[in-house]
C-alpha cells in the first residue's frame, strides 16, 4: 500500500515536471518568435503610391484613415478625458499629418482634395466651443499659448500649401490677427515664455506659436523678423541653467526654470525651433543629442530625463522604460528627420513599428491595437515627415548590435528548449 502511494506520488510529480517543462518551452518559443518579429520590423520601409505624376506615403495615408474613423467616433472627446489637452492635440496632429502628406502632390488630385477637406475638418474641431472650454480667454494671449500656438500653426500650415488664389480671406485675416497678437504679447513680456493657463507656463507652447509667426513671414511679406529675433534673444537669456536647453516648465512671470529640460518637450520644441532660428536650433539639437539620445539593446531611444538623472513617468512623458521615454522617442523620430539624422530617424521609426505592434488591415493602419489613438496621431505626424522613398538615407547598419544580440539569445533559448 505504501509502495503504491509512493508510485502515485512519483507519477504526479513527473507529470507536474513535464507540464512545467512544456510551459517553459512554450514561453521560450514565444519569446523567440517575438525576437524574430522585432528583427523583421527593423527592415520596415513605408510603401509609396502614385498620385497622378507624384507619389505619397501610403502607410501614413492608412494611418490617417484609421484616425479619421476614430475621430468621427469621438476619439477627441475620449482623449480629452485621458490627457489635459487631448482634444486639441489629436485634432492638431491629425491636421498637420494631412498637411505633410499632401503638400507635394498635384492640387487637382482626389487625394489633395480629400486632405484639404480633412484639414478643414480638424480646424473646425480646433475652433469649436468644446476645444476652447478648458482654456482661459482672458489671459494676455487669448486662450493661452498652447491653444493659440497650435490653432494658429495648423491654420498657417494649411495656408502655406495653398496657392494665393485658393486661400480663404477670412482665414488669412484670422491668421494674421493671431500672429499680431502673439507678437504683441511676447514684445510686452519680460519673459519669452507666455502662460498657457493662469500662472502655468510651458515653453514648448509659445515655441509652437512663434513657429506659426515664422510661417507668416514665409508666405506673406516678411513683417516679424525683428520681433522673432528679439524673442530668440530673450530665450537664450532664459535657458535651463543645468542643461543650457529651453526648460520644460518655468515661472509664469519671471521665466525662471521650475522644471529642467526633458526629452518629451525637447523633442517637440526642436521640430518648431528649426523653422524659427536654424542656427540656434542646431546648437540646441547638439546638446539634446548629448543629454537625451541613448540606446537599449542596440536600438536608439530618447530619454525623458538627461543622462545621470532619476526617471519617472507622468502625463507628459507617457511610459518610461529603462529611462527611455515613449513620447520623447515618438516625437524624437521626427526631430531626427528634421535635422537630417537619418540613421537615428530610421532606428526610432522601425523600433516604434516593432514595439508598437503596427498592424494594417482593410486600408487602415494602427499601433498598439488601436487602443490609444493619441499615440497613433503622434506617430502619424512623425511618419508624415517622410514624403518620398529616397528621403531617408542611413549611413551605416544601426541594426547590427541588436541583430547579434538577438542571435545569441535565440541560440541560448534554442539550447534550453532542446535540453528541457
C-alpha positions in Angstrom: 0.0 0.0 0.0 2.8 2.3 0.9 4.7 1.5 -2.3 1.5 2.1 -4.4 1.1 5.5 -2.8 4.7 6.3 -3.5 4.3 5.3 -7.1 1.3 7.5 -7.5 3.1 10.5 -5.9 6.1 10.0 -8.3 3.7 9.8 -11.3 2.0 13.1 -10.2 5.5 14.6 -9.7 6.7 13.5 -13.1 3.5 14.8 -14.8 4.0 18.2 -13.0 7.7 18.4 -14.1 6.8 17.6 -17.7 4.0 20.1 -17.6 6.4 22.8 -16.2 9.0 22.0 -18.9 6.4 22.2 -21.7 5.3 25.6 -20.3 8.8 26.9 -20.2 9.4 25.6 -23.7 6.3 27.3 -24.9 7.3 30.6 -23.3 10.8 30.3 -24.9 9.3 29.6 -28.3 7.0 32.6 -27.9 10.0 34.8 -27.0 12.0 33.5 -30.0 9.0 34.4 -32.3 8.8 37.8 -30.7 12.5 38.4 -31.2 12.3 37.3 -34.8 9.3 39.6 -35.3 11.2 42.6 -33.9 14.2 41.8 -36.1 11.9 41.7 -39.1 10.4 45.0 -38.1 13.9 46.6 -38.2 13.8 46.3 -42.0 10.4 48.1 -42.3 10.1 50.8 -45.0 6.9 52.6 -45.8 5.1 52.0 -49.1 4.5 54.8 -51.6 1.8 55.1 -54.2 1.5 57.2 -57.3 -1.0 60.1 -57.4 -1.0 61.5 -60.9 2.7 62.2 -61.6 3.5 62.4 -57.8 3.8 59.9 -55.1 2.7 59.9 -51.5 3.3 57.8 -48.3 0.7 55.1 -48.4 1.3 53.9 -44.9 0.7 57.4 -43.5 -2.5 57.6 -45.6 -3.6 54.3 -44.0 -2.8 55.7 -40.5 -4.9 58.8 -41.3 -7.8 56.7 -42.5 -7.8 54.9 -39.1 -7.6 58.2 -37.3 -10.4 59.6 -39.4 -12.7 56.8 -38.3 -11.7 57.2 -34.7 -12.1 60.9 -34.7 -15.6 60.7 -36.3 -16.3 58.3 -33.4 -15.5 60.9 -30.8 -11.8 59.9 -30.2 -11.1 63.5 -29.5 -13.5 63.6 -26.6 -12.1 60.3 -25.3 -8.6 61.6 -25.5 -9.6 64.7 -23.6 -10.7 62.5 -20.7 -7.2 61.0 -20.6 -5.0 64.0 -21.4 -5.2 67.7 -20.3 -5.2 68.9 -23.9 -6.2 65.6 -25.6 -8.9 67.1 -27.9 -6.7 69.9 -29.2 -3.6 67.7 -29.6 -5.2 64.8 -31.5 -7.0 67.2 -33.9 -4.0 69.4 -34.4 -1.7 66.4 -35.2 -4.3 64.9 -37.5 -4.5 68.1 -39.5 -0.7 68.6 -39.6 -0.1 65.0 -40.7 -2.5 65.6 -43.6 -0.6 68.8 -44.5 2.6 66.9 -44.7 1.1 64.0 -46.7 -0.4 66.2 -49.5 1.9 69.2 -49.7 3.9 67.9 -52.6 1.2 66.3 -54.7 -0.9 67.6 -57.6 -3.6 70.0 -56.3 -6.1 68.7 -58.8 -5.8 65.1 -57.4 -8.5 63.4 -55.4 -6.1 62.9 -52.6 -5.3 66.6 -52.3 -8.9 67.4 -52.1 -9.5 64.7 -49.5 -6.6 66.1 -47.5 -7.9 69.7 -47.6 -11.3 68.5 -46.5 -9.8 66.7 -43.5 -7.6 69.7 -42.6 -10.7 71.9 -42.7 -12.5 69.4 -40.5 -9.6 69.5 -38.0 -9.6 73.3 -38.0 -13.4 73.3 -37.3 -12.8 71.0 -34.4 -10.0 73.2 -33.1 -12.1 76.3 -33.3 -15.1 74.6 -31.6 -16.6 75.7 -28.3 -15.6 72.3 -26.9 -12.0 72.8 -27.8 -11.8 76.2 -26.2 -13.7 75.4 -23.0 -10.7 74.4 -20.9 -8.6 77.5 -21.9 -8.8 81.0 -20.4 -9.9 83.6 -22.9 -8.8 86.4 -20.6 -5.1 85.5 -20.5 -2.6 88.0 -22.0 -2.5 85.8 -25.1 -6.2 84.9 -25.7 -6.9 81.4 -24.6 -3.2 80.9 -23.7 -0.1 79.9 -25.5 -1.0 76.3 -26.0 -4.3 76.9 -27.7 -3.2 80.0 -29.7 0.0 78.3 -30.7 -1.4 75.0 -32.1 -4.5 76.5 -33.6 -2.5 79.2 -35.5 0.2 76.7 -36.5 -2.4 74.4 -38.1 -4.1 77.3 -39.8 -0.8 78.7 -41.1 0.3 75.3 -42.3 -2.9 74.9 -44.4 -2.4 78.4 -45.9 1.2 77.6 -46.8 0.3 74.6 -49.0 -2.4 76.6 -50.9 -1.7 79.0 -53.7 -2.7 82.6 -53.2 -6.0 82.4 -55.1 -7.0 79.3 -53.1 -6.6 80.9 -49.7 -9.8 82.0 -47.9 -9.7 85.7 -47.0 -11.3 85.1 -43.6 -8.7 82.5 -42.7 -5.9 84.9 -43.8 -7.3 87.6 -41.7 -7.7 85.3 -38.6 -4.1 84.0 -39.1 -2.6 87.5 -39.4 -4.6 88.7 -36.4 -3.3 85.8 -34.3 0.3 86.5 -35.4 -0.1 90.1 -34.5 -1.5 89.2 -31.1 1.4 86.7 -30.4 4.0 89.3 -31.3 2.3 92.0 -29.2 2.1 89.8 -26.1 5.7 88.5 -26.4 7.0 92.0 -27.0 5.4 93.3 -23.8 6.6 90.4 -21.7 9.9 90.3 -19.9 9.9 86.6 -20.1 9.9 84.9 -23.6 7.6 82.2 -22.2 3.9 83.1 -22.1 1.2 81.4 -20.0 -0.9 78.5 -21.3 -3.1 78.6 -18.2 -3.3 81.1 -15.4 0.1 81.1 -13.7 1.2 77.9 -15.6 3.8 78.2 -18.3 5.4 75.6 -20.6 7.9 77.0 -23.1 7.0 74.4 -25.7 3.7 76.1 -26.2 4.9 79.6 -27.1 7.6 77.9 -29.3 4.8 76.5 -31.5 3.1 79.9 -31.5 6.3 81.6 -32.7 6.8 79.0 -35.4 3.3 80.0 -36.7 4.6 83.6 -36.9 7.6 82.3 -38.9 5.1 80.7 -41.3 3.5 84.1 -41.8 6.8 85.6 -43.0 7.3 82.6 -45.4 4.0 83.0 -47.2 3.3 86.7 -46.9 5.5 89.8 -46.9 8.1 89.4 -44.1 6.9 91.5 -41.2 8.0 90.0 -38.0 11.8 89.2 -38.4 12.9 91.8 -35.9 10.4 90.6 -33.3 11.3 86.9 -33.9 15.0 87.7 -33.3 14.1 89.6 -30.2 12.1 86.6 -28.9 15.0 84.2 -29.6 17.4 86.6 -27.8 15.2 86.5 -24.7 15.0 82.7 -24.9 18.8 82.5 -24.9 18.8 84.6 -21.7 16.3 82.3 -20.0 17.7 78.8 -20.7 17.7 76.0 -18.1 20.9 76.6 -16.1 21.5 72.8 -15.7 21.5 71.9 -19.4 21.6 75.1 -21.3 18.5 74.0 -23.1 15.0 75.5 -23.1 13.4 74.4 -19.9 10.4 72.1 -19.5 8.4 74.4 -17.2 9.1 78.0 -16.0 7.7 80.6 -13.6 4.8 82.4 -15.3 6.2 85.9 -14.5 10.0 85.7 -14.3 10.6 82.9 -16.8 13.0 81.2 -14.4 13.2 77.4 -14.6 10.8 75.4 -12.5 11.4 72.1 -14.2 14.6 71.3 -16.1 14.8 70.2 -19.7 13.0 66.9 -20.5 13.1 64.7 -23.6 9.4 64.9 -24.4 9.3 68.8 -24.6 12.8 69.0 -26.2 11.8 66.6 -29.0 8.7 68.7 -29.6 10.2 72.1 -29.4 13.1 71.3 -31.8 10.6 70.4 -34.5 9.4 74.0 -34.4 12.6 75.9 -33.3 14.4 74.9 -36.5 11.8 76.9 -38.5 12.3 79.9 -36.3 16.1 80.1 -36.0 18.1 77.3 -37.6 21.5 78.3 -36.1 20.1 78.4 -32.5 18.1 75.2 -33.1 21.2 73.3 -34.3 23.1 74.2 -31.2 20.2 73.1 -29.0 19.9 69.9 -31.0 23.6 69.0 -30.4 23.1 69.4 -26.6 19.8 67.4 -26.8 21.6 64.5 -28.6 24.4 64.5 -25.9 22.0 64.5 -23.0 18.9 62.6 -24.3 19.9 60.3 -27.2 20.6 56.8 -25.8 20.3 53.2 -26.8 19.0 50.0 -25.3 20.0 46.6 -26.6 21.5 48.3 -29.7 18.3 50.3 -30.6 18.1 54.1 -30.3 15.8 55.8 -27.9 15.2 59.3 -26.4 15.5 59.6 -22.7 12.8 61.5 -20.8 15.4 62.9 -18.4 19.0 63.8 -19.0 21.6 61.1 -18.6 22.6 60.6 -14.9 19.2 61.8 -13.5 16.3 59.8 -12.0 13.5 58.8 -14.2 9.7 58.6 -13.6 6.7 58.8 -15.9 3.9 61.3 -15.9 1.2 62.6 -18.3 3.8 64.4 -20.5 6.3 61.6 -20.8 4.0 58.7 -21.4 5.5 55.4 -20.4 9.2 55.5 -19.4 11.0 52.1 -19.7 14.7 51.8 -18.7 14.9 55.5 -18.9 13.6 55.8 -22.5 10.5 57.9 -22.9 7.6 56.9 -25.1 6.6 60.4 -26.1 10.2 61.6 -26.3 11.1 58.8 -28.7 7.9 59.0 -30.9 8.3 62.8 -31.4 12.1 62.4 -31.4 11.8 60.3 -34.5 10.5 63.4 -36.3 13.1 65.6 -34.7 15.9 63.4 -36.0 14.4 63.6 -39.5 14.1 67.4 -39.3 17.8 67.6 -38.5 18.8 65.0 -41.2 20.0 62.5 -38.7 18.6 59.6 -40.8 20.3 56.7 -39.0 18.6 57.5 -35.7 15.4 58.5 -37.5 15.1 55.1 -39.2 16.1 53.3 -36.0 13.4 55.1 -34.0 10.8 54.7 -36.7 11.4 50.9 -37.1 11.6 50.3 -33.3 8.2 52.0 -33.0 6.9 49.8 -35.8 8.1 46.7 -33.9 7.4 47.5 -30.3 4.2 49.4 -31.3 2.8 46.3 -33.0 2.0 48.1 -36.2 -0.9 46.5 -38.0 -2.5 47.2 -41.3 -6.0 45.9 -42.1 -8.6 46.9 -44.6 -6.7 50.1 -45.6 -6.2 51.2 -42.0 -3.0 51.2 -40.0 -2.9 51.3 -36.2 -0.4 50.8 -33.4 -0.9 49.0 -30.0 -4.1 47.5 -31.4 -5.7 50.9 -31.9 -6.3 51.3 -28.1 -4.8 54.8 -27.8 -5.5 57.0 -30.9 -3.4 59.8 -29.4 -0.3 57.6 -29.9 -1.4 56.9 -33.5 -1.8 60.7 -34.1 1.8 61.4 -32.8 3.2 58.5 -34.9 1.3 59.6 -38.0 2.7 63.2 -37.6 6.2 61.8 -37.1 5.9 59.4 -40.1 4.4 62.1 -42.3 7.8 63.8 -42.5 8.8 61.1 -44.9 7.3 62.1 -48.2 9.3 60.2 -50.8 11.0 56.8 -50.9 14.5 58.3 -51.3 14.3 60.7 -48.5 15.7 58.5 -45.7 19.4 57.8 -46.3 21.1 55.9 -43.4 24.8 56.0 -43.4 25.5 52.7 -41.5 23.9 49.5 -40.3 22.4 50.7 -37.0 20.7 47.2 -36.6 24.0 45.2 -36.3 24.3 45.1 -32.5 20.6 44.3 -32.0 20.8 41.5 -34.6 23.9 40.0 -33.0 22.4 40.1 -29.5 19.2 38.6 -30.9 21.2 35.7 -32.5 22.9 35.0 -29.2 19.6 35.0 -27.2 17.9 32.7 -29.8 20.8 30.2 -29.7 20.6 30.2 -25.8 16.8 29.8 -25.9 17.1 27.0 -28.5 19.6 25.2 -26.4 17.3 25.4 -23.3 14.3 24.2 -25.3 16.3 21.1 -26.5 17.6 20.4 -23.0 14.3 20.6 -21.3 
